[in-house]
Amino acid sequence: MGNNIYITQEDMQRLRSLVNALQSTPKAELVSVLEEELDRAHVVESKDLPPDVVSLNSQVRVSDLDSGKTMEYELIYPNSKPSSNAHALSVLAPLGMALLGCRAGDVIEWEVPKGKRRLKVIEVLYQPEAANQSAA
């Protein structure tokens, strides 16, 4: 976390509503991290979101910089089902929050019980906003 991040107006509205709904629940501490990410995000129109940015429902390939392992995730809204064969990753999960708004080439770091994890965003395999632009 710490890179410039980009988010669509629609994703921002949905996620702000989620944060507000979870403020007085046991997940309040978790959503405060998401709220910090949203506070620093550059909000753009869907049509202006660069195609290499991870948005909700994007499929992304990442590489663990310590193990060299490559993984594919689909960043989903909580309690949603992924539309691909990629591993489902909730935007409320620490990695989901870290990936939201990142671009291909970005390196993200976050704390886990065993120390720090570092992942590099290799490629955005699918982004709904870019798919909608090419279909138009």
Buried (B, 14 or more C-beta within 10 A) or exposed (E): BEBEBBBBEBBBEBBEEBBEEBEEEEBEEBBEBBBEBBEEBEBBEBEEBEBBBBBBBBBBBBBEBEEEEEBBBBBBBEEBEBEBEBEBBBBBBBBBBBBBBBBBEBBBEBEEEEEEBEBBBBBBBBBBBBEEBEEE
